[in-house]
Amino acid sequence: MRPKPRLHSSLRVSIAPALAIAIASACAPGPEGPTWTPLARDAARPVRSGMPDPATGFEEVDREDGRRVEVRIPREAWEDMGEGRWKAHQPVLPIGRPGPGVENFELRFPDAPEFTPAVDPEGKFRGEGDLFAVVEGQVRLLTVSRADPPGDAILSAFSVPQIHAEDGRWIVSGRRIGGEGFALRPGESIAVTCDVRPESALRFGIAKEAMLLGPKVRLQSHTIRVWLEGSLLFEEEIEGGFESVRWRTVPLPRGGGRGVHIRFQVEGPPTYAAILDPQIIPVEIGNYAERPFERTRRDVVFFLADTFRADNLSAYGATDGRAPNLDRLADESLVFQNMHSVATHTLPTHATFFSGLFPRQNGLVTLNNPLPEAVDTLAEYLSRSGFRTVAITDGVMVSQSHGMAQGFGWFDERRTDMDGTVERVRDALAADDGRPLFLFIQSYASHTPYLIRESTRELLGERWSSQESFDHWFRKIRQDPDNPDRVLVDAEGAPEAIRELATLYAAAVFDLDRGFGEVRDELQASGILRRGTLLVASDHGESFGEHDWLFHTGIPYEELVRVPLLLHGPGIEPGIEARPASLIDIAPTIAQLAGLPPLGTWAGRSLLAPAVAAPLFAFQCRGTSKRTSLAVLEENRKLIGYEDVASHGVSRWLHAFDLAADPNELDDLLGSDAGWPDELGARMEGELRIPLTPIVRSEDASLSADQLRELDAMGYGGESKE
């Protein structure tokens, strides 16, 4: 049985009575109403003390590129795999986000300093010389210059979970869990000094991720303590958990206080622990539907179904009922029937969601480019406007490494199926602290390799089932060796494989929709939808042989860039909005829903504002070593061309389509008697310069071998290596 948190009533006398009386008078609630005080800010004056327990079995060293954790691998731990290959158990995990050129791992042999194997970023040993990689729980070594490993090894792992932002916020960055707050190692404590108003409580999250690997890691327990003015306020033993987050609210002395000292402490075996988004909040906050104070902001929930074609929904033409829960929501929502993405894959589109800028403006060239820190993100704007900001994602590219966590008080990128997503959403809703909530939920449930929950498979029976796996059918697909924008859809075995892959995709869509229904149930049970807004969209579509392409990242044809968008909430009249619209408008739309004006840097307009005629842009966003394409849509006239990355323009136009007469883009009008393609192309070459020109400097992400393998498993391997 898990021990219950212990609240210590002795704190009632930890502040001198005379001081408490004076403070109660000075801090009595005024006309401004309730307040929330973030503790992970310089204004709270955090001070770190203590050192990790030296008996923990590993050593921490400070280097120019950051702090590292070092663990010894004994010579006898290496297992001979033949042909100069060796492997050993991976003893330690990295924490934090390394800068450009900084490796997650280093391997050295103290008894043979001349033996310096280079890191293999992919773990496939395709390079030359002595190499090592850390992947899938193993340290793998290729010895070319000698017959065997020379003695004991030292594995060094990057370990900088604490970041001090330029705006005075303290940021924690774990492997899967991050946000605003304080990182703590066992044996350390961190103290803050702040004013506490009467009738307040302390609310914080406790995040834990393993630093060491081994069979007993999941059984390890840790004790979290909170001290107030030197007296124990809160204590909880957290048992096991490779990755976990728990939220706690602790009442503070009713009289409040000025210059109150609060100290957080963790004890136990080596681990990464964090105090997430610590806040001093009002004791009485009511619930999402009813607050005991006046509200000027509404809650906003943004559910992002990754890789979800618009025509999965009946409102966009579906007839097979593969998404009944989303279909029901569409009947109750404002449906943007002609919504278009800004890109044909995940990273650039999400960067646009959070920046309000087009992908190239964000400096995005390859999948190694994160959203730069110089960008003022939507979450940062909402956070400083008083919102609690939470992101529940499936990671990979919607991750801290790719810059997506900026501005989120809690960023959770644990990769789960929809059951795990629902559980994390439930936890996020339960962590209510009275502030308006911006909750971003992203799922790869309908992304390759189209894995579904066993409960969904049992429910479907033979419907949308295949006799073979995704990998079996994928191996039958061949890319045109002469054209990187084409797969051989008519080659032997390819038509059957594409049909079967489309069947697996339909099952994955059904699984995502089931999960969304459960998410919506949680939202309704919490009361958040009585006053808040629910926005549902996708980042891009998926191709199944249309235009000789498979999956996504391809040329921006409609099957890849036409996406659903549903708006549901009080004051939003259900119906159909048929005008062409773009996901570039997401940030200003969410700002308007939240009761905030748009930032001046944003390129789009709120979808709730009066329509203004303007062209829409979509980009393939591949690296510089491959041809990369773009599309322009003005009303129903669409041009597709190749981008000239160097000149921020178009190298040549490829196709022209009239979508009103030809929605499937089969009748190419470029070079025909129709006069509009030449006129539109000439006019758009000047207009494209703005969205194609970077306004911030591009950054690079140092991805681990495991992260590269995740990208590869989702079909992005080639793009990440450019």
N, C-alpha and C positions, 0 to 999 in steps of 0.2 A: 504494500500500500504506500502511495506517495505521501511523504510528510506534508502537512499543511503549512502555509506561510504563518509565521508567528509575528504578531504585532505587539509591541511592547508599550504598555500603558505608563511606564515610569517616565516617559517623556513629558507628561503633563506638568512635571515640576522641574524640568530641565532648564526653563527660562525663568529668570528672577521675576517674582510677582510684580514688583514696581515697574520693571522694564516692560512686562507684558501689558500692563495697564496703559502705559504711555504709547506703546505700539498700537494697541487696539484703537485708541483715539485717533492716532495719526493715519492709520491705514483703513479706516472705516470706508465701506463702499461709497463711492461718490456718484455723481450723475452719469459718469462714463460707463457704469455697469461693471460686470465681471471682467476679470483680467486673467490672462494666461502668461506665465513667465517661462520662457525656454531657458534651460540650465546649460545647454551645450553651446554657450555663446561667451565671447570674451567678457561681456558685461557681467556675467556671473563669476568671473575670476576663478576658473578651474586651476587646481594645483595637484600635481601627481606626486605620490610618495610611495616608498617601499620598493622592494626589488623582488623579482621572481625568486622562488625558493631554489637555492643552488643544488638541492638534492633531487631535482626533477629529472635528471638523466640527459639533459641536453644543455647546450651552451648558446647564449645569445651574444652576438658580436655586432658592433657598429662599424659600418663601412661607408665609403663615400657615396655609394649608390643606395644606401639605406641599411636598416638593421636586418640581420639574418639569423636564423636558427640553424645550428650545426649539430648533426647527429652522426655518431661513428657507425660504420658498417664493417664488422670484423671480416678478415680475410676468409674465414671458414664459412661465412654466410653466402658467398658467391657460388652459384650453381652453374656448372659447365653445360652449355647448350650445344657445344660443338662448333667447328668452323670459326673459332675465335670469338664466339658470342657467349656472354655470361649474363646471369640475372640474379637479383637479390630482392628481398622484400623492401618496399618503399617505407622508410620509418617515419617520415615527417611530411607535412603538407604545407604549401605556401599560403600566405595570408596577405591580402592587399593587392594593389594594382601597380606593377612595376612601370617605370617610365620607359621611354624609347631606348632601345639598346640594352636594357637591363634584363637579364635572364631570371626566370623563376627559380632555377636550380643551377648549382655549380657542383662539380665533383672533383676532389683532389685526393692525392695519395701522399701523406706526409713523409713516408719513408722513401718515396721516389718522386721528388718534386719535378724531375724532368718529364715524367709521364703526365701529360695534360690533355686528356680527351676533350674534344669540343662537343658542345651540346648539339644534338640533332633535333631541330624544332618539330619535326613530324614523327619522330620515333620509328622511321622506316629504314634507317641506315643506308641511304642512297648516296651519301657523300663519301669523301676519301679520308683516310687516316683513322686515328683512334677516335671513337665517337661514344657518346652516352645519351640516353633519353630516360625520362621519368614519365611513365604512362601506365594506366590501368593497374595502379598499385604495385608496380615493379620499377626497379632501377635496372635498365638494360645497358650493357656495355659491349662494345666491339673493340677488341684489341688487335691491332694490325702490326704494331711495332714490337710486340712481345708476345709470349705464349700465354700468359695468365695475368690476372690482376696482381700488382706488386704490394702485397700487404694490406693493412687496414685502409679503408677509405673514409673520407669525411664528406657527407652530403650536406650542402648548404642550401637552405630554402629562404626565399625572400619573405620577410615578415614585417611589413609596415602597415598595420591595420588602422593607424590613426593619422588623419590628415587635418591640417589647420588651414581652412579656406581663407582667401583674401578678405572676405567680408566679415571675418570674425567668428564664423561657425566652426565647430569641431565635428569632423566627419569620420565615421568608422567604415571600413571597407574590408569585409570578410570575403570568403570565396563565394558564398551564396546569399549572405545576409549583410546588409549595410544600411546606412542612413545617417541621420544626425545623432550624435551621441559620443560616448566615451568607450574606448577599448581598454580592457583590463586583462592582465595576466594574473594567474594565481600568485598571491603574495603582494600584489599592488593594491593601492587604493587611490581614489581621486576625490578631491573635495571641492565644493563650490560654495560661494558666499552670495547670498541674495536676500532680498526683502520678501517676507511672506505676509500676505494679507490675511485678515481673520477669515475663518470658515473656508480654509483651503485644504487641499490634499496634494500629495506627490504622486504623479502618474508616470510610469516608465515601462519600457520593455526590457526583458532579459534575453539576450541572444547568446547562443553557444554553438561553436563549431569546433570539431576536433583539430588539434595540431599534429598529433601523432597517430599513426596507423597501427593496428594490431587487434587481436581477437577480443581484448578486454576493453577497448575504447568505448564501445556502446554501453558498457556497464558502469563506467566511471560516474561518480556523483561529485557535485560542487556545491559549496555553500555561498550564497549571496547575502551580504549584510548591508544595511543602511543605518548610518549613525546621524543623529541630530544633536548638535551642541554637545558632543561627546557621549551621549546616551544612545543605547541600542534602540532603534525604531522598528526595524524590520529584519527578519531572518528567514531564509528559505533554502532548503536543500533540494537541488535539482538533480534528479537521478538520470543517468544514462543520456542518450540522445546524441546521435552523431551531428545532427543539425536541428536546432530547435529555437523557438521564440515563444516567450510567455509574457503577458502583460499584467501589471499589477497597479492597483490604486491604494495608497496608504493615507489615511486621514492624518493631518498635522494638528498640533495644538491649536485650539479654537481662537486664541487671541492673536496669533501671528507673531511677527517679530521683524526687526530690522537687522541687517547684517547677519543673518542666520547661517550657520555652518552646517552643510549636509555632506556626508562622506559615504561613498560607495566602495565596497570591498568584495573581493572574491577569493575563496580559498579552495584548494583541491589540486588534483594532478594537472599537468600541462594542458592548456586549452586556450582557445580564443574565446573570450567572453566580451560582451558589450552591453552597455546601458544605452538603450535606444530611445531617442526622442524624449528625454526627461523633461517634465513640465510641472510647474506649480499651477494647479487648476482649481476652480471653485469646487467645493464639496457637493453642492447641489447642481446637477447638470441636466436633470430630466432624461429625455431620450430623443432619438432623431425626430420623432413626430411632434413632440411637445417639449419645449425648453422653458425653464422658469425665468427667462430673460428674453428681451427683444432680439430678433435676428435680422440682419441685413444681407446675409449671404445664403445661398442655397447649396445643398450638397450636390455634387456631380459624380456620377459613376460612369466610367468609360470602359466598356467591354470590347476588347479587340480580338476578333476571331482571325487568327493568322491564316493566310493562304485560302481564303474563303471566297469562292466565286459568287458574283451577284445572283446568277441564275440557279443557285442552290435554294433560293426563296421563291415562293409562289408570286410575291409582288414583283419579281423580276423575270417571271416566265417559267419557273419550275412547276412540274406536274406530278412528281412522284412522291411528294410528302416526306422528303428526307430530313426536313428541319421543322417539325410541327411546332415546337416551342417558339422558335424565332418567327415562324409564320403568324402565330397568335399575337406576338408582340407587334409585328408589322401592321396587323389590323387595327391596333390601338395607338399607332405612332404616326408621326410625320415621316413619310418615306421619300428619300431623295433618289428618284428612279434613274437619274442620269449622272450618278456620282462617279468620279474618276480619281484614281490614285495619282501620286506624283512620281511613282517608280514601280519597277516590276519585281522588287524583292524587299525583304524585311528591313534591313538596316537603314537605307536612305529614307524610307517612308516613316519609320519611327523617329528618325532624327528630325524630320519635318513636323511630326506631331508635336514634339517637345520644343522645337526652336521657332516655329512659325516661318521658317525659311526653306527655300528649295535646297535639294541635296548638294548641289555644287556650291551654293552660297555657304554651306556649312563646311566646305573643304573636303567633302567625301569623294574619294577616288577609288579606293579598294575596300575590302572587308576588314583590313587592318586599320582603317581610319575611324576612330571613335568620334562622337559628337564633342567638339572642342570645349574646353572649360571656359573659354572666352564668351561662349554663347549664353545669353540670359534666357533660361529655359522657362517654359510654362509652369513647371512645378516650383521653381524658385520664386516666380512671380506670385503664385498662389500662396506659397509658404509665408512670404513676407507680408502678404495681405491677410494673414490670420488663419489660413487653412491648415488642417492636418492633412498631410500628403502621404499616400500609401501606394506602392506599386507591388502587385502580385504578378510575377511573370514566370515564363519557362526558361529564362536565361538565354544562353548561346549568344545571339546578337542583341537581345533586349536585356542588356547586362551592365554591370558596373564597368567592366573592361571596355565596353563600347560607349561609355559616357552617358548612359541613359539614367543613372541614379541621381543626377544633379537636381537638388531641390526636394528630394523625397526624404521625409523623416524616417520612413521605414521602406526599404527596397528589398524585396524578397524574391530571389531568382532561383529558388529550389525547383529543379526539374521534376514535375509530377504528372500523373494522368489527371483526368478531370475530377476524380475523387479528392486528390490532394489539393487541386485548385479550390474546390468548394470548401474544404476544411480551412484553408488559409484565408479565404474570403470571410468565413464565419469568424475566425480569430480577429481579422481586421475590423469587422463591424463591432465585435464585443469590446474592442479597445477604445471605444468612444470616450472622448474627454471633454465633449461640449463644443469644441471648435467645429466649424463647417468642414466637411470631408471631401477631398478629391481622391477618389479611389480608381486607380488604373488597373485593369485585369487583362492579361494577355495570355493566350493559349496556343500551343502548337498542335492541338489535337487533330486538326485537319491538314497538317503539314506532313510531307514525306518523313518517315516511311509508312504512314497511315496505320499506326498501331491503335487498337481499340481495347477497351476494358473487356474482361471476360464476361462481366454482367451484361454488357451491350451485345456481345456475340451471342450469348444465350437468348437474349430477347429477340434478336434478328432472325435466329435460326438459319435457314438457307437463303434468306434475302440478302443481297449484296455480299455474298460469300464467294471466295475463290478457292480452288483446290490447291493453289500454290502460294508461296509467300511473295511479298514485295520484291525481295532480292532476286527471286527466280525470274519474275517477269522483267525486272529492270535489266538483267543481264542480256536480254534479247534485243535491247535497243542499241543502235549504233549511231554515232554522230557522223555527219557528212564530213569526210576528211578535207574537203575543199571549201567548206562553208561553215564557220563556227556558229552561224545563226540558223542551222538547219539540222534536224535529225532525219534518218532514213526511215520514214514512217511506212513505206511500202516494202521494205526489205523482208526477207523470209522470217516469219514468226512475229514481226513487229505489229501488224494489225491486231492479232489476238492479244499480244502483250498489252497494247494500249487499251483495249477494251477491258481487260482484267484489272489493269491499274486504275482505270476510271471506276470500276466496281469497288475496289478497295477504298478509293477516295470517298465514294458515296457512303460507305459504312463509317468512315472516319468522321464525315460531316454529321451523320446521325449521332455518333458518340459525342461530338462536341455539343450538338444541340441538346442532347440529354443533360449534359453537364451544365449548359447554360440555363436550362429549366430549373435545375437545383440551385444555381446561383441566384436566379430571380426569386425563388422561394425564400432564400436567406435574406435577400434585400427587402422583400415584402414583410417578412416576419420581424425584421428590425425596425420597421416603420420609416425607413429612409426614403421610400418612394412616395410617401404621402406628401412630402414637400420638395423632395429632390428630383433631379433629372437623370435619366438613364440614356446614354448614347451608345449605340452598337454599330460597329463598322468592321471592315477588313482592311488590311494593308495592301493586298494585291490579290490577283486571281490565280488560276492554274490552267495550264494548257494540256489537252489530251489529243495531240495530233493536228489541231488547227494550225494552219500556216506552217506546217512541217516542224512543229516544236513540241516539247514535252516538259511539263512542270512549269517553272517560272524562270526569272532572270533574263528572259528573251526580249525580242523587239516588242515595243509597247502596243501590241494589238489589243483589241477590246477584251478578249478573254483574260488578259493579264492585268488590265488597268481599270476595267469597269468593276466597281465594288459596291456592296450595299452600305447604306447609312440610314439608321433609324433614330429618331429623337422622340423620347417619351417622357412626359412629366406634366405637372400642373401648368396650365396656361398654354400648352402646346397642342394645337388642334390637330387631330389625326387627319391624314389625307395623303395625297400624292403631290410631290413637287417635281415637275418634269424638266425644269431648266437644267442645262449642263452645270455641274458644280465640281469642285476639287477638294481633295483632302488638305490642300494648303490652307483651307479655311477652318480647320479643326481648332487651332489654338485661339483665334479670336471668337469663335463660337462658344467654346468652353468659358472663356473670359466673360462673355456677355451673360451666359447662363449663371455664372458665379457672381454677377453683379459688378463686374470690373470693366474698365475701359481697356481697349487693346493697347499693346505695346507699340511704340512707334516704329520698331524694327520689323514687325511682322509684314509678310508679303501678301497675306490674304485678307478677306473680310468675313465678318460673321455671316453664317448661313441664314440667320434670323433677320438680317438687315435687308432693306429693299434691294432687289437684284440690280446689278450693274453689268452691262455687257462687257466682257473681257475674255481674251483667249485663255485656254487651259493648257498646261504643259505637263508632260510626263517623260521620264528619263529611264533609260536602261541602267545607267550608272555602273558600267563595268570599268575595269582599270584601263590604263593607258596602252597596254600591250595588245589589246584586242579592239576591234571596232565596237563602238558603242553608239546606240541609236537614241532618238528622241521622237516625241510626237507633239503636234500642236492641234488643238481642237477649237474651232470657232463656230459656235452654234452647232450645226451637224456636219460641218466640213472639216476633214481631218487630213493632216499631212504627216508623213513619217520620213525621217531623214537620218543621216549619219552625223554625229556630233564631231566637231573639230575641237578637241579638248584644249589644245594650245592657244587657239585664237578666241575661245569662248563663243563659238558660232556653229554654223552648219557647213559641213564639207560638201554635201550634195543631198538633194531630196530623192527619196526612193519610191514612195507611193502616195496616192491621193484617193480618198474615199468619201463618198457622200453617205453618211451613216443613216440618214432618213430613208433613203432608197435601198441602201446596201448595209444593213447592220452587221453582217458577218464579214465584211471587208473582203469581198471576192472579186469586185469589179474595180480594177485599178484605173483611175482616171488621169494619172500623170502622163503627160504627152498626148492626151486625147484632145478633142475639139473643145472640151469644157475650158473656159477661160479662167476660172477661179483659182486652180492650183498655182499657176504662175504668179497671179496677183497676190494671193495669200502668202506664198513662199517669199516673195520679195519683201513684203511688209513685215513678216515675222522674223526675218534675219536680224533686223534691228532690235525687235522686242525681246529676242532670246538672249541678247547679251547680258541683260540684268540677271535673270535666274541662273545663267551659266558662269557668272563671275564670282569667285570666292570673296567673301567679306571678312572671313576669319582665317587664320593660318591653320593648315591641315596638321593633325597630330597622328601619331602612330601608337597602336596598342601592342604591348608585348604579350602575346598569347602563348600559353603553355601548350605542350604536346597534347594534353587531354582536350584543351579547348579547340585546337586545330582538328582533332579527330571528331569532336562534336560537329564542327562545321562540315567536315568531310561526310559524316554520316547523314547530314541533312541536304547534301547535294551542293555545298558551297566550297568544296575543297580547292578547286582550281582558282576560284576568284580570290581566295584569301592569300594565295602565294604570290600575287603580282607585286 
